[in-house]
Amino acid sequence: MRVRLALSMMLCAASAAGAQGVRISLEAYREPVLMDTMRVNFDVDAPPAKVYEATLKAFAALDIPVGNTVGNAGIIGSERFHRMRAFAGDLLSKSFSCGEDPTGPNADSHRIEIAVVAYVTPSPSGASGKTQLGLAVVAEGREPAGPYRAPRVCASTGALERKLYKKIQEVAGT
């Protein structure tokens, strides 16, 4: 089944934090994943426009393909992408937990399908020149050899979100 990256933006004026309904459909999950619920927030000492541009550059630097963006809502979504063994300079098992077998972590031997969404919004504290950066990652893994097997859910370890945050800070000069 093809992964559908549905950036169905349901922008609600009721919430400054954004009730953006970014949903990602992956076969391993029974229902589309509401990425807002997976979001990890970071504070950045730079204005939102600068952080948004830095986020685009950080995605490119870490080889995360950009797919759908909604600049006026501060949302950057990746395209569906696959990696095997390594990603962003580390073994995949540093970023994802997909279970283990006798040879070690499945994330290092399976084909991992990944989606990343970044949310760039003004700081909820209202501080001028400050930004809240939300990062959400979801993945599934599939054994690359043998007969067709159902994909398995891969939980984020938080390492990719931290690496992306550090790269955004570096690019933004904060």
C-alpha positions in Angstrom: 0.0 0.0 0.0 1.3 3.4 -0.9 2.0 5.9 1.9 -0.2 8.9 1.5 1.2 12.1 3.0 -1.9 14.0 3.4 -1.2 17.5 4.6 -4.9 18.2 5.0 -4.6 21.5 6.6 -7.6 22.3 8.7 -6.5 25.7 10.0 -8.5 26.7 13.0 -8.3 30.3 14.1 -9.3 29.2 17.6 -5.8 28.1 18.5 -2.6 30.0 18.2 -0.6 26.8 18.7 -2.4 25.6 15.6 -4.9 22.9 15.3 -3.4 21.9 12.0 -4.8 18.5 11.0 -1.6 17.0 9.5 -2.4 13.3 9.0 0.1 10.7 7.8 -1.2 7.3 6.5 1.2 4.4 6.9 0.2 0.8 6.3 1.5 -0.3 9.8 -0.9 2.0 11.5 -4.6 1.2 11.7 -5.6 4.8 11.1 -3.9 7.9 9.8 -1.4 9.4 12.4 -2.3 12.9 13.6 1.2 14.3 13.6 0.3 17.1 16.1 0.0 14.3 18.7 3.6 13.2 18.0 5.0 16.7 18.1 8.0 17.6 20.3 8.4 21.3 20.9 11.6 23.3 21.2 12.2 27.0 21.8 14.4 28.9 19.3 15.8 32.4 19.9 15.1 33.7 16.4 12.1 35.1 14.6 9.7 32.6 12.9 10.7 33.6 9.3 14.3 32.9 10.0 13.5 29.6 11.7 11.3 28.5 8.8 14.1 29.1 6.3 16.6 27.4 8.6 14.3 24.4 8.9 14.1 24.1 5.1 17.9 24.2 4.9 18.3 21.7 7.8 15.9 19.2 6.0 18.2 19.4 3.0 21.4 19.1 5.0 20.0 15.9 6.7 18.7 14.5 3.4 15.0 14.8 4.4 13.1 15.5 1.2 10.6 18.4 1.4 7.2 17.7 0.0 4.3 19.8 1.2 4.7 23.1 2.8 2.3 25.7 4.0 4.5 28.8 4.6 1.7 31.0 6.0 1.0 28.4 8.6 4.6 27.6 9.3 4.3 23.9 8.3 7.0 21.9 6.4 6.2 18.3 5.6 8.6 15.7 4.1 7.8 13.5 1.2 7.5 9.8 1.7 11.1 8.5 1.9 12.8 5.3 2.6 16.1 4.5 4.2 18.1 1.4 4.9 20.7 0.9 7.6 21.8 4.6 8.0 20.2 8.0 8.0 21.4 11.5 9.0 24.8 10.2 9.8 23.8 7.4 12.2 22.4 3.9 12.1 18.7 3.9 11.8 18.4 2.2 15.2 19.6 5.4 16.8 16.4 7.1 15.6 13.9 4.3 15.4 12.9 1.3 17.5 11.3 -1.4 15.3 11.9 -4.4 17.5 14.8 -6.8 17.4 15.6 -10.2 16.1 18.7 -12.5 16.8 20.9 -10.3 14.5 20.1 -7.1 16.3 17.8 -4.1 15.9 15.3 -4.4 13.1 15.7 -0.7 12.2 19.3 -1.5 11.0 18.2 -4.3 8.7 14.7 -3.4 7.6 13.6 -0.8 5.0 12.3 2.1 7.0 9.6 4.4 5.6 9.8 7.8 7.3 7.7 11.0 7.4 8.7 14.2 9.2 6.7 17.4 9.9 8.0 20.7 11.3 5.7 23.3 12.8 7.2 26.9 13.0 5.1 29.3 15.1 5.6 32.4 17.1 6.5 31.7 20.7 3.3 31.1 22.8 4.8 33.4 25.5 4.4 36.2 23.0 8.1 37.1 23.3 9.3 39.1 20.3 11.9 37.3 18.1 11.2 33.9 19.7 9.8 30.9 17.9 8.3 27.6 19.0 9.5 24.8 16.7 7.5 21.5 16.7 9.0 18.4 15.2 7.0 15.2 14.6 8.4 11.9 13.1 6.6 8.7 12.3 8.0 5.6 10.6 7.3 2.0 9.7 9.7 -0.9 8.9 9.5 -3.7 6.4 11.8 -6.7 6.1 13.4 -6.3 2.7 13.9 -10.0 1.8 11.6 -13.0 1.5 7.8 -13.1 1.0 5.6 -10.1 1.6 5.4 -9.3 5.3 3.3 -6.7 6.9 5.2 -3.6 8.0 5.8 -3.0 11.7 5.4 0.2 13.6 8.7 2.0 14.4 8.7 4.3 17.4 10.9 7.4 17.3 13.7 7.4 19.9 13.7 11.3 19.8 17.3 11.3 18.3 16.2 12.5 14.9 14.1 15.3 16.4 17.1 16.4 18.5 19.5 16.3 15.6 17.1 18.3 13.4 16.7 20.9 16.2 20.4 21.3 16.6 20.9 21.6 12.8 18.1 24.3 12.7 19.8 26.2 15.5 23.2 26.0 13.7 21.7 27.2 10.4 19.7 30.0 12.2 22.8 31.1 14.0 21.3 30.7 17.5 
